[in-house]
Amino acid sequence: MKLHRGLTALAFAGALAAGLSAAAQDRSPTASKDALDPAQVQRGKELYAERCSHCHGFNMVSAGDVTYDLRTFPHDQRERFFESVTNGKDRLMPPWGDVLTQEEIGDIWSYIRTGGK
Ligand code: HEC
């Protein structure tokens, strides 16, 4: 019986460690999301729905074959986002520099960084 108790304790410790590391992983994406201004995200979401969703998909869900799947756009490439959205890309992605202000593109950028959730 002593052996059995030892194993149970070991299994418990293992589960606890797994649980703790899962919790630590959960926290980091939420922490970076906290830095986003919810009002800005909301405006970006509306602009996205109006201007981008017919190509990039509802809630950013796109097949990703022709149109870039924006859920995978690297969040550390802000410059590239502004450049591509303002000037377009490869003649497939239209330029938005005359339609949207830089501030509006910034709002969409906030929305993109939520990953569509
Ligand atoms: C007419 C369809 C269409 C619309 C509307 C559209 N896009 Fe795109 N977008 C594309 C296509 C196609 C690509 C892939 C271009 C390529 O990489 O060749 C793309 C690529 C992108 C990329 C990736 C560029 C890069 O650097 O690789 C971003 C970011 C992007 N679009 C953002 C937006 C945003 C934000 C909007 C709304 C303001 C928008 N798109 C509206 C078709 C569209």
Backbone and ligand atoms as CSV (ligand in chain L), in Angstrom:
chain,resi,resn,atom,element,x,y,z
A,1,MET,N,N,0.828,-1.216,0.000
A,1,MET,CA,C,0.000,0.000,0.000
A,1,MET,C,C,0.860,1.262,0.000
A,2,LYS,N,N,2.018,1.115,0.664
A,2,LYS,CA,C,2.905,2.266,0.730
A,2,LYS,C,C,3.376,2.666,-0.675
A,3,LEU,N,N,3.674,1.644,-1.478
A,3,LEU,CA,C,4.136,1.877,-2.847
A,3,LEU,C,C,3.035,2.600,-3.642
A,4,HIS,N,N,1.808,2.124,-3.449
A,4,HIS,CA,C,0.695,2.696,-4.195
A,4,HIS,C,C,0.522,4.182,-3.876
A,5,ARG,N,N,0.651,4.489,-2.588
A,5,ARG,CA,C,0.491,5.898,-2.203
A,5,ARG,C,C,1.568,6.779,-2.827
A,6,GLY,N,N,2.785,6.185,-2.867
A,6,GLY,CA,C,3.907,6.917,-3.461
A,6,GLY,C,C,3.629,7.240,-4.919
A,7,LEU,N,N,3.090,6.283,-5.638
A,7,LEU,CA,C,2.804,6.494,-7.058
A,7,LEU,C,C,1.725,7.559,-7.243
A,8,THR,N,N,0.732,7.492,-6.368
A,8,THR,CA,C,-0.346,8.478,-6.478
A,8,THR,C,C,0.212,9.884,-6.291
A,9,ALA,N,N,1.097,10.014,-5.295
A,9,ALA,CA,C,1.682,11.326,-5.022
A,9,ALA,C,C,2.495,11.809,-6.223
A,10,LEU,N,N,3.200,10.861,-6.825
A,10,LEU,CA,C,4.017,11.194,-7.980
A,10,LEU,C,C,3.135,11.660,-9.138
A,11,ALA,N,N,2.048,10.934,-9.377
A,11,ALA,CA,C,1.132,11.285,-10.468
A,11,ALA,C,C,0.527,12.658,-10.202
A,12,PHE,N,N,0.199,12.895,-8.937
A,12,PHE,CA,C,-0.390,14.189,-8.562
A,12,PHE,C,C,0.597,15.328,-8.832
A,13,ALA,N,N,1.861,15.099,-8.429
A,13,ALA,CA,C,2.887,16.121,-8.647
A,13,ALA,C,C,3.052,16.391,-10.142
A,14,GLY,N,N,2.999,15.331,-10.940
A,14,GLY,CA,C,3.143,15.474,-12.385
A,14,GLY,C,C,2.008,16.294,-12.964
A,15,ALA,N,N,0.785,15.986,-12.524
A,15,ALA,CA,C,-0.389,16.697,-13.034
A,15,ALA,C,C,-0.311,18.172,-12.644
A,16,LEU,N,N,0.154,18.405,-11.423
A,16,LEU,CA,C,0.259,19.771,-10.929
A,16,LEU,C,C,1.257,20.561,-11.779
A,17,ALA,N,N,2.408,19.929,-12.070
A,17,ALA,CA,C,3.433,20.601,-12.870
A,17,ALA,C,C,2.888,20.903,-14.267
A,18,ALA,N,N,2.185,19.936,-14.853
A,18,ALA,CA,C,1.625,20.139,-16.188
A,18,ALA,C,C,0.611,21.284,-16.151
A,19,GLY,N,N,-0.199,21.276,-15.105
A,19,GLY,CA,C,-1.218,22.314,-14.965
A,19,GLY,C,C,-0.585,23.689,-14.827
A,20,LEU,N,N,0.466,23.758,-14.038
A,20,LEU,CA,C,1.132,25.042,-13.828
A,20,LEU,C,C,1.744,25.568,-15.110
A,21,SER,N,N,2.379,24.690,-15.897
A,21,SER,CA,C,3.023,25.207,-17.100
A,21,SER,C,C,1.959,25.594,-18.120
A,22,ALA,N,N,0.834,24.887,-18.153
A,22,ALA,CA,C,-0.246,25.264,-19.068
A,22,ALA,C,C,-0.768,26.653,-18.692
A,23,ALA,N,N,-0.884,26.889,-17.392
A,23,ALA,CA,C,-1.380,28.190,-16.944
A,23,ALA,C,C,-0.405,29.301,-17.336
A,24,ALA,N,N,0.888,29.012,-17.217
A,24,ALA,CA,C,1.891,30.018,-17.571
A,24,ALA,C,C,1.831,30.332,-19.064
A,25,GLN,N,N,1.587,29.304,-19.871
A,25,GLN,CA,C,1.498,29.529,-21.316
A,25,GLN,C,C,0.247,30.318,-21.671
A,26,ASP,N,N,-0.835,30.059,-20.967
A,26,ASP,CA,C,-2.095,30.749,-21.232
A,26,ASP,C,C,-1.970,32.239,-20.999
A,27,ARG,N,N,-1.134,32.566,-20.014
A,27,ARG,CA,C,-1.108,33.956,-19.603
A,27,ARG,C,C,-0.482,34.878,-20.637
A,28,SER,N,N,0.572,34.413,-21.336
A,28,SER,CA,C,1.292,35.353,-22.200
A,28,SER,C,C,0.463,35.941,-23.350
A,29,PRO,N,N,-0.308,35.147,-24.118
A,29,PRO,CA,C,-1.101,35.795,-25.184
A,29,PRO,C,C,-2.126,36.769,-24.621
A,30,THR,N,N,-2.689,36.444,-23.485
A,30,THR,CA,C,-3.684,37.332,-22.882
A,30,THR,C,C,-3.020,38.639,-22.467
A,31,ALA,N,N,-1.800,38.509,-21.929
A,31,ALA,CA,C,-1.087,39.703,-21.488
A,31,ALA,C,C,-0.839,40.649,-22.660
A,32,SER,N,N,-0.457,40.081,-23.832
A,32,SER,CA,C,-0.189,40.980,-24.959
A,32,SER,C,C,-1.502,41.561,-25.484
A,33,LYS,N,N,-2.587,40.812,-25.364
A,33,LYS,CA,C,-3.887,41.327,-25.790
A,33,LYS,C,C,-4.347,42.466,-24.892
A,34,ASP,N,N,-3.973,42.387,-23.617
A,34,ASP,CA,C,-4.366,43.435,-22.674
A,34,ASP,C,C,-3.834,44.796,-23.092
A,35,ALA,N,N,-2.707,44.790,-23.815
A,35,ALA,CA,C,-2.106,46.043,-24.230
A,35,ALA,C,C,-2.914,46.714,-25.349
A,36,LEU,N,N,-3.848,45.969,-25.953
A,36,LEU,CA,C,-4.653,46.533,-27.039
A,36,LEU,C,C,-5.812,47.333,-26.452
A,37,ASP,N,N,-6.118,48.431,-27.130
A,37,ASP,CA,C,-7.228,49.265,-26.709
A,37,ASP,C,C,-8.519,48.670,-27.292
A,38,PRO,N,N,-9.443,48.233,-26.448
A,38,PRO,CA,C,-10.644,47.556,-26.942
A,38,PRO,C,C,-11.468,48.409,-27.912
A,39,ALA,N,N,-11.486,49.733,-27.715
A,39,ALA,CA,C,-12.250,50.608,-28.604
A,39,ALA,C,C,-11.618,50.605,-29.997
A,40,GLN,N,N,-10.284,50.596,-30.006
A,40,GLN,CA,C,-9.548,50.579,-31.271
A,40,GLN,C,C,-9.781,49.236,-31.990
A,41,VAL,N,N,-9.737,48.158,-31.221
A,41,VAL,CA,C,-9.970,46.832,-31.790
A,41,VAL,C,C,-11.371,46.778,-32.412
A,42,GLN,N,N,-12.343,47.341,-31.711
A,42,GLN,CA,C,-13.719,47.332,-32.199
A,42,GLN,C,C,-13.849,48.116,-33.513
A,43,ARG,N,N,-13.213,49.291,-33.565
A,43,ARG,CA,C,-13.249,50.075,-34.809
A,43,ARG,C,C,-12.567,49.302,-35.940
A,44,GLY,N,N,-11.431,48.690,-35.604
A,44,GLY,CA,C,-10.693,47.916,-36.603
A,44,GLY,C,C,-11.523,46.755,-37.122
A,45,LYS,N,N,-12.254,46.139,-36.223
A,45,LYS,CA,C,-13.082,44.997,-36.594
A,45,LYS,C,C,-14.172,45.424,-37.581
A,46,GLU,N,N,-14.763,46.584,-37.315
A,46,GLU,CA,C,-15.809,47.095,-38.213
A,46,GLU,C,C,-15.229,47.466,-39.582
A,47,LEU,N,N,-14.074,48.129,-39.560
A,47,LEU,CA,C,-13.420,48.490,-40.822
A,47,LEU,C,C,-13.043,47.232,-41.604
A,48,TYR,N,N,-12.541,46.257,-40.883
A,48,TYR,CA,C,-12.160,45.003,-41.527
A,48,TYR,C,C,-13.386,44.358,-42.200
A,49,ALA,N,N,-14.492,44.302,-41.465
A,49,ALA,CA,C,-15.701,43.668,-42.001
A,49,ALA,C,C,-16.164,44.385,-43.270
A,50,GLU,N,N,-16.021,45.715,-43.258
A,50,GLU,CA,C,-16.496,46.526,-44.356
A,50,GLU,C,C,-15.561,46.443,-45.572
A,51,ARG,N,N,-14.248,46.500,-45.319
A,51,ARG,CA,C,-13.279,46.679,-46.398
A,51,ARG,C,C,-12.486,45.437,-46.779
A,52,CYS,N,N,-12.279,44.527,-45.873
A,52,CYS,CA,C,-11.308,43.459,-46.102
A,52,CYS,C,C,-11.928,42.063,-46.104
A,53,SER,N,N,-13.083,41.906,-45.440
A,53,SER,CA,C,-13.583,40.549,-45.203
A,53,SER,C,C,-13.999,39.827,-46.481
A,54,HIS,N,N,-14.415,40.580,-47.529
A,54,HIS,CA,C,-14.847,39.852,-48.720
A,54,HIS,C,C,-13.688,39.155,-49.417
A,55,CYS,N,N,-12.469,39.594,-49.171
A,55,CYS,CA,C,-11.313,38.859,-49.693
A,55,CYS,C,C,-10.634,38.022,-48.617
A,56,HIS,N,N,-10.476,38.600,-47.426
A,56,HIS,CA,C,-9.698,37.907,-46.391
A,56,HIS,C,C,-10.548,37.028,-45.494
A,57,GLY,N,N,-11.866,37.046,-45.685
A,57,GLY,CA,C,-12.715,36.107,-44.956
A,57,GLY,C,C,-13.321,36.685,-43.696
A,58,PHE,N,N,-14.497,36.199,-43.390
A,58,PHE,CA,C,-15.221,36.568,-42.177
A,58,PHE,C,C,-14.375,36.177,-40.970
A,59,ASN,N,N,-14.182,37.107,-40.032
A,59,ASN,CA,C,-13.341,36.865,-38.853
A,59,ASN,C,C,-11.916,36.422,-39.189
A,60,MET,N,N,-11.413,36.878,-40.361
A,60,MET,CA,C,-10.050,36.572,-40.791
A,60,MET,C,C,-9.840,35.123,-41.185
A,61,VAL,N,N,-10.907,34.342,-41.249
A,61,VAL,CA,C,-10.730,32.947,-41.634
A,61,VAL,C,C,-10.712,32.873,-43.157
A,62,SER,N,N,-9.542,32.572,-43.702
A,62,SER,CA,C,-9.424,32.491,-45.147
A,62,SER,C,C,-8.774,31.164,-45.489
A,63,ALA,N,N,-9.060,30.689,-46.677
A,63,ALA,CA,C,-8.449,29.427,-47.106
A,63,ALA,C,C,-6.931,29.592,-47.221
A,64,GLY,N,N,-6.486,30.848,-47.383
A,64,GLY,CA,C,-5.044,31.089,-47.398
A,64,GLY,C,C,-4.340,30.641,-48.669
A,65,ASP,N,N,-5.103,30.300,-49.725
A,65,ASP,CA,C,-4.422,29.878,-50.963
A,65,ASP,C,C,-4.015,31.096,-51.805
A,66,VAL,N,N,-4.984,31.975,-52.126
A,66,VAL,CA,C,-4.641,33.193,-52.865
A,66,VAL,C,C,-4.528,34.359,-51.898
A,67,THR,N,N,-5.543,34.523,-51.080
A,67,THR,CA,C,-5.578,35.621,-50.134
A,67,THR,C,C,-4.805,35.221,-48.891
A,68,TYR,N,N,-3.986,36.119,-48.443
A,68,TYR,CA,C,-3.192,35.892,-47.242
A,68,TYR,C,C,-4.099,35.594,-46.048
A,69,ASP,N,N,-3.782,34.577,-45.283
A,69,ASP,CA,C,-4.541,34.276,-44.063
A,69,ASP,C,C,-4.025,35.201,-42.952
A,70,LEU,N,N,-4.808,36.238,-42.659
A,70,LEU,CA,C,-4.317,37.284,-41.748
A,70,LEU,C,C,-4.152,36.810,-40.308
A,71,ARG,N,N,-4.731,35.665,-39.967
A,71,ARG,CA,C,-4.514,35.136,-38.607
A,71,ARG,C,C,-3.060,34.757,-38.426
A,72,THR,N,N,-2.356,34.522,-39.552
A,72,THR,CA,C,-0.953,34.104,-39.433
A,72,THR,C,C,0.012,35.274,-39.657
A,73,PHE,N,N,-0.510,36.481,-39.862
A,73,PHE,CA,C,0.396,37.611,-40.103
A,73,PHE,C,C,1.249,37.859,-38.852
A,74,PRO,N,N,2.582,37.937,-39.015
A,74,PRO,CA,C,3.457,38.084,-37.841
A,74,PRO,C,C,3.213,39.399,-37.084
A,75,HIS,N,N,2.929,39.295,-35.802
A,75,HIS,CA,C,2.547,40.463,-35.003
A,75,HIS,C,C,3.704,41.424,-34.731
A,76,ASP,N,N,4.934,40.993,-35.058
A,76,ASP,CA,C,6.068,41.902,-34.852
A,76,ASP,C,C,6.420,42.638,-36.149
A,77,GLN,N,N,5.569,42.504,-37.205
A,77,GLN,CA,C,5.886,43.175,-38.474
A,77,GLN,C,C,4.887,44.283,-38.800
A,78,ARG,N,N,4.800,45.205,-37.866
A,78,ARG,CA,C,3.880,46.331,-38.005
A,78,ARG,C,C,4.165,47.152,-39.272
A,79,GLU,N,N,5.463,47.416,-39.517
A,79,GLU,CA,C,5.871,48.208,-40.684
A,79,GLU,C,C,5.356,47.568,-41.968
A,80,ARG,N,N,5.560,46.257,-42.062
A,80,ARG,CA,C,5.156,45.528,-43.262
A,80,ARG,C,C,3.640,45.608,-43.440
A,81,PHE,N,N,2.902,45.519,-42.341
A,81,PHE,CA,C,1.443,45.606,-42.423
A,81,PHE,C,C,1.025,46.954,-42.997
A,82,PHE,N,N,1.572,48.024,-42.428
A,82,PHE,CA,C,1.213,49.366,-42.901
A,82,PHE,C,C,1.603,49.553,-44.370
A,83,GLU,N,N,2.787,49.080,-44.724
A,83,GLU,CA,C,3.284,49.194,-46.096
A,83,GLU,C,C,2.363,48.451,-47.073
A,84,SER,N,N,2.030,47.202,-46.773
A,84,SER,CA,C,1.200,46.393,-47.682
A,84,SER,C,C,-0.214,46.939,-47.780
A,85,VAL,N,N,-0.766,47.381,-46.656
A,85,VAL,CA,C,-2.152,47.868,-46.670
A,85,VAL,C,C,-2.214,49.237,-47.351
A,86,THR,N,N,-1.245,50.093,-47.093
A,86,THR,CA,C,-1.256,51.425,-47.696
A,86,THR,C,C,-1.019,51.350,-49.206
A,87,ASN,N,N,-0.055,50.542,-49.630
A,87,ASN,CA,C,0.354,50.530,-51.043
A,87,ASN,C,C,-0.086,49.305,-51.832
A,88,GLY,N,N,-0.697,48.345,-51.160
A,88,GLY,CA,C,-1.106,47.127,-51.847
A,88,GLY,C,C,0.064,46.186,-52.041
A,89,LYS,N,N,-0.232,45.010,-52.623
A,89,LYS,CA,C,0.849,44.057,-52.845
A,89,LYS,C,C,0.562,43.169,-54.046
A,90,ASP,N,N,1.546,43.026,-54.904
A,90,ASP,CA,C,1.476,42.127,-56.063
A,90,ASP,C,C,0.263,42.365,-56.965
A,91,ARG,N,N,-0.308,43.545,-56.960
A,91,ARG,CA,C,-1.498,43.871,-57.746
A,91,ARG,C,C,-2.721,43.020,-57.414
A,92,LEU,N,N,-2.611,42.170,-56.433
A,92,LEU,CA,C,-3.754,41.348,-56.014
A,92,LEU,C,C,-4.396,41.971,-54.794
A,93,MET,N,N,-3.565,42.441,-53.933
A,93,MET,CA,C,-4.004,43.114,-52.723
A,93,MET,C,C,-4.083,44.603,-53.057
A,94,PRO,N,N,-5.306,45.186,-53.038
A,94,PRO,CA,C,-5.445,46.591,-53.441
A,94,PRO,C,C,-4.817,47.556,-52.439
A,95,PRO,N,N,-4.341,48.722,-52.907
A,95,PRO,CA,C,-3.810,49.741,-51.993
A,95,PRO,C,C,-4.952,50.480,-51.294
A,96,TRP,N,N,-4.761,50.797,-50.022
A,96,TRP,CA,C,-5.815,51.447,-49.243
A,96,TRP,C,C,-5.452,52.850,-48.814
A,97,GLY,N,N,-4.267,53.303,-49.265
A,97,GLY,CA,C,-3.764,54.605,-48.832
A,97,GLY,C,C,-4.702,55.773,-49.112
A,98,ASP,N,N,-5.520,55.679,-50.182
A,98,ASP,CA,C,-6.441,56.771,-50.501
A,98,ASP,C,C,-7.795,56.597,-49.841
A,99,VAL,N,N,-8.030,55.432,-49.283
A,99,VAL,CA,C,-9.362,55.105,-48.742
A,99,VAL,C,C,-9.371,55.202,-47.214
A,100,LEU,N,N,-8.314,54.674,-46.619
A,100,LEU,CA,C,-8.243,54.635,-45.155
A,100,LEU,C,C,-7.148,55.587,-44.664
A,101,THR,N,N,-7.390,56.216,-43.519
A,101,THR,CA,C,-6.331,57.025,-42.916
A,101,THR,C,C,-5.343,56.074,-42.218
A,102,GLN,N,N,-4.157,56.586,-41.901
A,102,GLN,CA,C,-3.178,55.759,-41.197
A,102,GLN,C,C,-3.731,55.335,-39.833
A,103,GLU,N,N,-4.557,56.208,-39.271
A,103,GLU,CA,C,-5.145,55.870,-37.978
A,103,GLU,C,C,-6.104,54.681,-38.119
A,104,GLU,N,N,-6.879,54.688,-39.206
A,104,GLU,CA,C,-7.809,53.576,-39.435
A,104,GLU,C,C,-7.054,52.277,-39.698
A,105,ILE,N,N,-5.943,52.387,-40.442
A,105,ILE,CA,C,-5.122,51.197,-40.678
A,105,ILE,C,C,-4.565,50.690,-39.338
A,106,GLY,N,N,-4.225,51.643,-38.459
A,106,GLY,CA,C,-3.777,51.279,-37.107
A,106,GLY,C,C,-4.869,50.551,-36.320
A,107,ASP,N,N,-6.121,50.982,-36.508
A,107,ASP,CA,C,-7.240,50.304,-35.844
A,107,ASP,C,C,-7.350,48.861,-36.353
A,108,ILE,N,N,-7.225,48.704,-37.669
A,108,ILE,CA,C,-7.303,47.345,-38.234
A,108,ILE,C,C,-6.127,46.503,-37.730
A,109,TRP,N,N,-4.973,47.142,-37.619
A,109,TRP,CA,C,-3.782,46.442,-37.101
A,109,TRP,C,C,-4.054,45.919,-35.687
A,110,SER,N,N,-4.725,46.717,-34.858
A,110,SER,CA,C,-5.073,46.253,-33.506
A,110,SER,C,C,-5.973,45.025,-33.579
A,111,TYR,N,N,-6.933,45.084,-34.492
A,111,TYR,CA,C,-7.842,43.955,-34.652
A,111,TYR,C,C,-7.090,42.709,-35.132
A,112,ILE,N,N,-6.173,42.896,-36.102
A,112,ILE,CA,C,-5.380,41.770,-36.614
A,112,ILE,C,C,-4.617,41.098,-35.462
A,113,ARG,N,N,-4.100,41.922,-34.543
A,113,ARG,CA,C,-3.306,41.361,-33.445
A,113,ARG,C,C,-4.138,40.572,-32.438
A,114,THR,N,N,-5.467,40.663,-32.521
A,114,THR,CA,C,-6.282,39.794,-31.656
A,114,THR,C,C,-6.359,38.394,-32.245
A,115,GLY,N,N,-5.939,38.227,-33.495
A,115,GLY,CA,C,-6.044,36.925,-34.145
A,115,GLY,C,C,-7.475,36.573,-34.511
A,116,GLY,N,N,-8.357,37.569,-34.487
A,116,GLY,CA,C,-9.743,37.351,-34.913
A,116,GLY,C,C,-10.646,36.802,-33.832
A,117,LYS,N,N,-10.151,36.752,-32.575
A,117,LYS,CA,C,-10.998,36.188,-31.518
A,117,LYS,C,C,-11.653,37.273,-30.700
L,1,HEC,C1,C,-9.647,42.353,-53.609
L,1,HEC,C2,C,-9.329,41.432,-52.518
L,1,HEC,C3,C,-8.635,42.004,-51.296
L,1,HEC,C4,C,-9.102,42.971,-50.438
L,1,HEC,C5,C,-10.410,43.740,-50.505
L,1,HEC,C6,C,-8.102,43.079,-49.387
L,1,HEC,N1,N,-7.046,42.233,-49.618
L,1,HEC,FE1,FE,-5.389,42.015,-48.493
L,1,HEC,N2,N,-4.636,40.681,-49.809
L,1,HEC,C7,C,-5.298,40.208,-50.928
L,1,HEC,C8,C,-4.448,39.254,-51.616
L,1,HEC,C9,C,-4.802,38.471,-52.869
L,1,HEC,C10,C,-3.242,39.169,-50.864
L,1,HEC,C11,C,-2.004,38.328,-51.170
L,1,HEC,C12,C,-1.039,39.176,-51.950
L,1,HEC,C13,C,0.248,38.448,-52.253
L,1,HEC,O1,O,0.963,38.125,-51.298
L,1,HEC,O2,O,0.516,38.212,-53.418
L,1,HEC,C14,C,-3.410,40.082,-49.739
L,1,HEC,C15,C,-2.435,40.286,-48.767
L,1,HEC,C16,C,-2.617,41.042,-47.637
L,1,HEC,C17,C,-1.634,41.201,-46.591
L,1,HEC,C18,C,-0.266,40.563,-46.535
L,1,HEC,C19,C,0.722,41.458,-47.230
L,1,HEC,C20,C,2.119,41.001,-47.027
L,1,HEC,O3,O,2.928,41.827,-46.585
L,1,HEC,O4,O,2.411,39.820,-47.290
L,1,HEC,C21,C,-2.191,42.028,-45.663
L,1,HEC,C22,C,-1.537,42.484,-44.367
L,1,HEC,C23,C,-3.501,42.383,-46.118
L,1,HEC,N3,N,-3.734,41.782,-47.334
L,1,HEC,C24,C,-4.372,43.189,-45.422
L,1,HEC,C25,C,-5.596,43.641,-45.923
L,1,HEC,C26,C,-6.457,44.575,-45.239
L,1,HEC,C27,C,-6.181,45.166,-43.863
L,1,HEC,C28,C,-7.528,44.791,-46.049
L,1,HEC,C29,C,-8.699,45.728,-45.804
L,1,HEC,C30,C,-8.347,47.132,-45.601
L,1,HEC,C31,C,-7.343,43.978,-47.235
L,1,HEC,N4,N,-6.164,43.296,-47.131
L,1,HEC,C32,C,-8.225,43.931,-48.301
L,1,HEC,C33,C,-6.551,40.577,-51.357
L,1,HEC,C34,C,-7.345,41.544,-50.784
